[in-house]
Amino acid sequence: MTADVLLADAQVLPAGGPASDRFDWAEVWYPVHYLRDLNRDRPNAFTLLGRDLVIWWDRSAEQWRAFEDACPHRQVRLSEGRLDAEGRLECPYHGWAFTGTGDCAVIPQQATTGQAHTSDRACAKTLPTATAQGLLFVYAGTPERADRVPLPLVEPWGTDADWVCIDTFRDLPYDALTLLENVLDPSHLPFTHHGSVGNRANAGPMTDLKIVESDRQGFQGVWPEGPRRGKLGTQSTTFIAPSLMWHDLEADSLGRAMTVVYATPIRAGECRIFARFPFRFKSAIPRFFLRIAPTWFQHLGQNTVLEEDQIFLHHQERRIQQQGGSATYSRQCYLPTSADRFVLALHRWVDRYAGVPFPNEPLPASRSIPELLERYQSHTLHCRSCAAAWRRSKQGQTVAIAIAALSWTLAPILAVAGVSATTVILLAVLGLSAAAIAWGLKQLQRRFEQGPRQVRRNQKA
């Protein structure tokens, strides 16, 4: 299903379900993957709203499919299976195979005249999918509503060649609402991200932050002065319930810049962030350099920025939940300035319409600092660019170690054999250089696996 198909029906339904006074978290399209990171040759696992899914490419229909990650036979995870020679999803346990519509096509254990595979009980449970703006979306609610509910897209983001976009994603150790609260708050940037994407010198009063309109579908706000004490221009903010927000800034000096965040709820205490940074620069020079920069290199820096928040947001979330959660937020937190206006608007939306995505579910146990800074499982493993760079660094390290070992083995042998001192010295230098390269590649691997404990804001000037 494509975005065009979704909008073809004139009778569009709002996200959040039929009730005008309540917002249903399931009746929404959620992004689950960047299309470029999905592997068409094997099943891909994801958890959405606590529901385990398997995502796979149906080559006969040429579209992505999403099933519940459970075979109807013995409830084994289909994501551990494979795509068979006919392109069907095959269960790893007993070989039951399913078409893109969820129908069971093969039960190897039944007689040739058997009809068990035609039973509704043999079908896999399917969820609607759609693609747009480089993302795969899954509809978590009533399937019959899906094609009438619009995708949550970033409407101001144009498609002309002047736009360039930096994308990243990561599985975060806190809820989608905690993430939204954080990214809707522009006042934390100069302090939390000082030395990376912020500067304490840019902090100041934010007396003119205001909500322009608000309803069940979200809200819009404006910051007339804008960041860096008005040096860049007015910034508008949009929240599309329940999981999309963006800041939009058009600066006379730079051009247009957006900060877009999707917060996809995985389970209680965990979400996946899709962070997108579309730019339309007035100059072609920054656009050129952003386009040629390797994706994995950009992701290393963006992971560091995310970690500057998550080492404390993980614990903040638990303290707020212990004291009553969003319902008591304004009593728990002292919010005397307009800088917190967007954060309050989010909690008012939660309290009035939506509640929390996982009611009555406790948060998992607190993670240690090393666990919070883990990168491999939360990002690298699922990122095509970073996974490839990580593998290449390991391969390069192996080659460099072999060269160093061979050089240092041969150098003394050649010296005893009377080979010229120059040759022996060059061989030893080659070994040292190879060892240095191996060490550097090992450090690079660690950056794909673990973030640094020391954050820039706490380093001495």
N, C-alpha and C positions, 0 to 999 in steps of 0.2 A: 504494500500500500504506500502511496506517495502523498506528499502534502497536497498536490493538486486534486487527488481523489477525495481527500478529506474535506476540502472546501467546495466540492462540486454540489453537495447537497445544500439547498437553500435553507433548510430547517436546522440551523446550527444550534447545538446545545452547549451551554456553558460548562466549563470544567467544575468538578466538585459535586456532581449529582443533582437530583431534581429538587431537593429541599432548598427553599429560598433563604432559610435562616441558619442552615448548617452546611459546612463544606466537608465532603467525603474525600479523604486522602487517596482512596483507591480509584476514584473516577477521574483519572488524570493520565495524560501522557508523560512519561518520564524518560529522559535520556539514560541509556545504560552503557554505551560505548561510542567512541569515535569510530567511524567506519574504517578509517585507515589502519586501526589497530586490531581489527577483527580478522581472525584466520578462517578462510573459507574451506580449508582442508580438514578441519576437525571441529568437534563441538566446543563451545565456549560456555563457561559457567558464570552465573551472576545471581545475586540475591537482591530482590526488590520487595520492600515492605515486609521483610521476614519470609518471603516466598522464594524458595530455591528454583532457579530457572536454568534451562539449557538453551543456548542461542546457537543456531547453525544455519548454514547457507544451503537453501533448497535450489539446486542447480536446474531442476526441471522447470520451476516457476521463476527462476532468477530473482529471488528475494530472500531476505532474512526471516527466519522463523524463531518463535519463542515458545517453548513448551515448559510445563512444570517438570522439574528435574527428577522425575520418578517414573519408572516403567510400571504400567498397570499390572504386570505379571507378579513381580515380587518386590516392587518399590525400590529397585536399585537405581542409582543415579545414572541417567542417560548421558550426562556430560562426561562420564568415564568411558563411554563407548566410542564408536567411529562412524564415519560415513561409508556405506558399503559401495560396491561397484556400480550400483544403479543410482547412487546419490541419496539413498534413504538413511535416516538416523537409526543406527543399530545398537541395541542394548548389549553391554559387555558381558552380561551374565548368561543369557540363554539364546542370544541372537535374534530376538524379536526385532523386526524392522518396521519403521513408521514413515509414512509419506508426509509431505509438508502440511497437509490438512489434519494430521494427527491420526489418520486411519492406520490400522495395523495391516501391513501388507504380507508379512511373513511370520509364521510360527513354526520354526524348524521341527519341533517335536510332534506336531500333529500329523495324522495320516493325510495322504494326498486328497482324500475326499472330505476332510474335515472343514468345518465352517466356523470354528471358534474365533478366527481372526475378524469375522464380520460383525461380531457383537460390539455394542457400544462400550461394554466393559473392557474391550481390548484396545480402545483408542487412547492415545496420549492426550492430555489436557493442553489446549493451545491458548495463546494470548495474542491479541492483535499487535502488529508491528508497523512502523512507518519510518521513512528516512527523510531528512531535511537538514540543510546547513551543515553537512558533514557528520551528522549524528544519527545513531539508531535509537528510536523511541519505542517503548513498550507501553501498552495500555493495561493498567493493573485492575481495572474494574469490570463492569458488565460489558461483555464483548459487543453486544448489540448497540451500545451507545458509541462505540469507539469512532466509527466513521463520521459521526456528527459532532464530535468534540474537536475543536481546533488544536493543533500542535502549539506548544508554548515556544514561539520563535522570537528572535530578536529583530523586530520590525525595522528599526532605524538603520540596521547594518546593511549597506548596499552591496551589490554584486559587481560594481565596476572595478576596473583594474587598479584604480588608485588605492583601494583598500588592501591592507596586509594584516594578517591575524596571527597572533601567537596563542597556541592552545596548550593546556596541560590538564592533567587529571590526577587524582589520588584518592585512595580509600582512607578516610580520616577517622580517628578514634573518638568521635563525638557525634551527636545527633545533627540532622539536617537543620533543625531550628537554631541550634547553637552556631552552626556555620552561617546561617542567614543573618542572625543577630550580629555576628562579627563583621561580615562584609557590608552590611547596611550602615555601619558605623564609621564615617570618615575621620572621626576625631582621634582614633587610635593609631592611625598610620604614622604620624611623626614620632611617636614614642615606641610602639611595639617594633616598628620596622626601621628605626633609626639606623642609618649606615647601610641599608640595603635599598629600599624603595621609599624611604621617608627620612625626614630630618627634623630634629626637635626645634630647630630655629624657625620652622614654618608653623608651629603650633600657635594658636591664638583663639580669641573668643569667636563663637559661632552663633551669634544672636539672631541671625536671619534665617536659620534653617526652618523650613515649614512644610507641612503636608498640604498639597493642593487639592487632592480628592482621594476618597477611600471608600471601598465597598467590599462585598463578599469576594470579588475577584482579585483584590489586591489594593495597592495604593500608589500614588505618585507624589513625589516631593521635589523641592527645589532648594538649592543653596546658592543664592544670588552672588555672594562674594566669591565662592568657589575656593579650591585649594591654593596653598602657598600664599595665603593672605591676599587673595584677589589678583595675583599675578597672571593667572591662566584664564580666568573668566568664569561665568556661571556654570554650575554643574547641576543637572537634573538626575533624579533617581526614580526608578520604576521597579515595583515589586509585583510580579505576576504569580498569584497564588497557585500552588503552595510552595514552589521550589525554584523560581527564577527571579533574579534581580539584575539590574544593570545601572551603572553610573554612566552618564553621557556628558562629555565635556568638549566644547568647541572653543579652542584657544586661538586668538588672532596670530600668535607667534608660531604655533606648532601645526595647527590643523585640528582634526577631530580625533578624539581618543575615547574609547569605551572600555569599561571593566564589566565583564559579564560573568555571572556565576550561576550555575545550576547546582542545587543541593539535592541529590537523589538519595532518599532514605533506604538504607540497606536493612538494618535491624536496630533495635534499641542501642544507642551509644555508638552507632557507626553509620557513616554516609559516604557517598562518592561525590567529590567535587569535580565539576567540569568548569574550569576557569578559562575564559576566552578574552583576548585583548585585541579587538579590532582597532586599527589605526588608519587614518587617512591623512598622511602628512602633506604639507604644502611643498616640501622639498622631496626630490626623488632619492636623495642620498640615504637618509635613514631607512626608507622603504627598501632600497637595494640591500643594505647590510642585514636587515631583519630577514629578508628572503633567503640569503645565502648562509645564514648561521645554521649549523646543524641542530635539528630538533632536540637531540639528546643533550647537547650543550645548554640549550635554553632551559630544559627541564631540570638540570642540576641546580641552576640558580633559583628556579621557581619552587623546587622542593625545599630549599633552604628558607625561602620566605614563608612558606606554609608552616614549617617547623617552628618559626619564631612565635607563632600563635598557639600551636597545638600543645606545646609543653605545659601550658597553663589552662587552656580552654577545657581540656579533658577533665581537669580537677574542678574548675569552676562549675561545669555542668552538674557534677555530682553534689556539690554543696547546694546549688539552687534547687535541685530535685529533693534533697533531704528536707528542705525548708518549705516545701509546698509547690515547687515548680512555677510555671508561667502564671497560674492563678494568683499567686502572692508576690509576683515579681516586683511590682511597684512598692510593696512594703519591705521586701528584702533589700532592694537596691535603692540608694539615695541618688536621685536623678534631678538635680536642681537646675540644670542648664538645658538650653534648646539643642545642644549637641547630641543629646540622646533621643531626639524626637522621632527619628526613624525606627530606633530600637523599640520605643514604646508603642509605635504604630503597629509593629509586627506582633507584639504580645497582645495588643488589643484585638487584632484580627484573630489570633489564636483563641483568645478567651471568648470572643463573640461568636465565631463561626466554626472553627476547625478542631479545637482541642489539639492534643498531641498525636503524632502518627502511631505511637505504640502505647496506648493507655494501659495502665496497671502492670506494665512490664518493667521490672527493675533493670537498672544499668548493670553491665557486667563489672567484674572486679577492676579496680584501678590498675593501670599499667605502670610499669617502671619507666624511668627516663629512657633507657636504651630501647625498650619496646615502643615508646612513643616516637622515637626517631628512626625506627626501622623503615627502610625504603624498598627493599627488594619485593616483598610480598604485596605491599600496598601500592606500588607503582611499576617498578622495573619489569617484573614478570609479565605484566599486561600491556606494556608499551612496546610497540614494534621497534621504534628507533632506539630506545634505551636498552632493550634486551639484546639487540644486535650489537650495540657498542660494547655492552658488558661482555658478550661472547668474544668479540674481536680482541678486547683488552686481555682476556684470559689466554687466547691463542697467541697473541703477541708476547705475552709474558713467558709462555712456555718456550717459544722460539728464542727469546732473549736469554733465558736461563741456559738453554742448550748451547748457545754461542759463547756465553761467558764460561761455562764449564769446559767446553772444548778448547777455548783459547788458553785458559789457565792450565789445562792439562798438557797442551802442546808446548807452551812457552818454556818450561824447564827442560823438557825433552830436547827441544831444538837447541837450547843453550848448551847442554852437555854434548850435543852432536856437532858443535862448532859452527852453527849457523850464525850469521852476523848479529851483533848486538842490536843493530837498528831494527832488524826483523823481529827479534824477540821482544823488544820494547813496544813495537807497534802491535804485536799480538797481545801483549799484556794490557795495553791501552784499549784495544778492542774489547777485551774481556771486561775491563772496568766500565766502559761505555755501555756494553750490553747489560751489565749488572745494574747500572743506574737506570736504564730504560725499563728493566724488569721491575725495579722498585717503584718507578713512577707509574707504571701500568697497574701495579698492585694498589697504589693509593687511589687511582682512578676507579678501580673496581669497588673499593670501599665506599666511594661516593655514590655509587649506584645501589649500595646495600644498606648504608647507615648514614644518618645526618650527623653533623658536628654538635657536640654538647654546648660549646661556647658560642653564644649568639653575639652578633656585632654590636647590638645596643649596649651590652654590658662590658665591652672591651674598653680599655683606657684609650683616651684620645691621643 
